[in-house]
Amino acid sequence: MSDTLPGTTLPDDNHDRPWWGLPCTVTPCFGARLVQEGNRLHYLADRAGIRGLFSDADAYHLDQAFPLLMKQLELMLTSGELNPRHQHTVTLYAKGLACEADTLGSCGYVYMAVYPTLAPATTS
């Protein structure tokens, strides 16, 4: 596997670090393992990573959407849609990003992967 992203000369050196999020075949992708405490989620920067390069716009949208995604995931824990004892993937959409999350039955963690969605086709 190449150490550079296709079409660029920028190194993609994230492959030598552990991947904490849900497995994701989309690039770029932000992944994290969130710590679950009851119905609250805690983000730990050392349990997160990015594969590939986000565009400036997508990085900005990720920064804006992340707190909203966290809140929605907490509400899903409260409602039981996300269950710490049972594997079930949920998908959220915000600001042109898709967020997949699952506890994987881990009883204490929520794994997530966030990546840009394809822009919808527009007609003139």
Backbone torsions as a table, in degrees:
resi	resn	phi	psi	omega
1	MET	NA	138.5	-178.5
2	SER	-72.6	150.8	175.7
3	ASP	-88.9	3.4	178.6
4	THR	-119.6	151.3	177.1
5	LEU	-74.0	142.8	178.8
6	PRO	-56.0	133.9	177.8
7	GLY	79.9	5.9	179.2
8	THR	-136.9	170.1	171.6
9	THR	-111.1	11.8	-179.7
10	LEU	-83.7	132.0	-180.0
11	PRO	-69.8	143.2	172.0
12	ASP	-111.3	81.3	-173.2
13	ASP	-90.5	14.9	-178.6
14	ASN	-75.8	-7.0	-177.8
15	HIS	-75.9	-12.7	179.1
16	ASP	-91.8	3.6	178.1
17	ARG	-110.3	153.2	177.7
18	PRO	-64.9	146.8	176.3
19	TRP	-98.3	119.1	-173.8
20	TRP	-94.1	-22.2	-175.1
21	GLY	-85.5	-175.0	173.4
22	LEU	-61.7	148.1	174.5
23	PRO	-56.7	136.9	-175.2
24	CYS	-142.5	128.7	178.7
25	THR	-96.3	-4.4	-179.6
26	VAL	-87.8	139.2	175.0
27	THR	-126.3	132.8	2.7
28	PRO	-78.4	160.1	-179.7
29	CYS	-148.0	136.1	172.7
30	PHE	-103.9	128.8	179.5
31	GLY	-127.8	146.8	179.5
32	ALA	-152.4	151.8	169.4
33	ARG	-108.1	111.7	-179.1
34	LEU	-91.5	142.1	177.8
35	VAL	-88.5	127.8	-179.3
36	GLN	-98.6	129.6	175.7
37	GLU	-130.1	98.0	-172.5
38	GLY	65.0	-123.4	177.0
39	ASN	-101.3	14.1	178.2
40	ARG	-103.5	148.0	176.7
41	LEU	-119.2	141.3	178.7
42	HIS	-121.1	130.0	178.4
43	TYR	-93.8	128.7	175.6
44	LEU	-117.4	119.1	-175.0
45	ALA	-59.8	-30.3	-179.8
46	ASP	-79.8	2.0	175.5
47	ARG	-119.1	37.6	-179.1
48	ALA	-145.5	159.2	177.9
49	GLY	-164.7	167.3	179.5
50	ILE	-127.0	134.0	172.1
51	ARG	-110.7	131.6	-178.8
52	GLY	83.8	-171.0	-177.8
53	LEU	-121.5	123.3	174.4
54	PHE	-80.0	144.2	171.8
55	SER	-66.3	161.6	178.5
56	ASP	-57.5	-41.5	-179.1
57	ALA	-65.0	-44.8	-179.8
58	ASP	-67.4	-37.3	177.3
59	ALA	-63.8	-40.7	177.1
60	TYR	-63.5	-44.1	179.0
61	HIS	-64.4	-38.6	176.8
62	LEU	-61.8	-43.4	178.6
63	ASP	-61.0	-41.0	179.4
64	GLN	-71.5	-42.8	-172.1
65	ALA	-80.5	-23.4	-172.7
66	PHE	-55.0	-48.8	178.8
67	PRO	-61.5	-35.1	178.3
68	LEU	-67.5	-40.7	178.0
69	LEU	-64.3	-42.6	178.7
70	MET	-60.2	-45.1	-179.8
71	LYS	-63.1	-42.5	179.4
72	GLN	-64.1	-39.8	178.0
73	LEU	-65.3	-38.3	176.1
74	GLU	-62.9	-40.0	177.5
75	LEU	-65.0	-34.7	177.5
76	MET	-69.1	-31.8	173.7
77	LEU	-67.6	-41.7	179.7
78	THR	-62.9	-42.4	-177.6
79	SER	-78.6	-15.0	-178.5
80	GLY	93.0	-2.6	178.3
81	GLU	-63.4	-37.3	168.4
82	LEU	-101.5	126.9	-176.3
83	ASN	-124.7	126.5	-177.4
84	PRO	-64.6	-15.4	-177.8
85	ARG	-101.6	-8.6	-175.8
86	HIS	-132.2	136.6	178.3
87	GLN	-75.8	126.6	177.5
88	HIS	-163.7	117.4	-178.2
89	THR	-86.7	132.3	173.6
90	VAL	-114.1	151.3	178.7
91	THR	-125.5	128.6	177.2
92	LEU	-117.3	153.7	177.8
93	TYR	-129.0	134.6	177.8
94	ALA	-157.9	130.2	172.7
95	LYS	52.9	42.2	178.1
96	GLY	77.9	13.4	179.8
97	LEU	-119.4	149.0	171.9
98	ALA	-109.9	140.0	178.1
99	CYS	-125.7	117.4	173.4
100	GLU	-103.8	135.6	-178.5
101	ALA	-141.6	149.1	-179.4
102	ASP	-161.0	144.2	174.6
103	THR	-81.0	-18.5	-175.2
104	LEU	55.9	23.1	-179.9
105	GLY	67.3	24.9	-171.1
106	SER	-82.6	-10.0	-179.2
107	CYS	53.0	54.4	176.1
108	GLY	154.2	-8.5	-179.1
109	TYR	-135.6	151.3	168.8
110	VAL	-122.6	125.0	179.9
111	TYR	-98.4	136.1	-178.3
112	MET	-135.1	155.0	172.7
113	ALA	-138.4	129.2	-179.1
114	VAL	-124.1	131.3	-177.7
115	TYR	-149.3	157.3	179.1
116	PRO	-68.1	142.5	173.4
117	THR	-90.4	161.5	176.0
118	LEU	-71.4	139.3	178.5
119	ALA	-67.5	136.6	178.7
120	PRO	-66.3	147.7	178.6
121	ALA	-68.0	140.1	178.2
122	THR	-113.9	149.1	177.4
123	THR	-115.9	148.5	-178.9
124	SER	-94.3	NA	NA
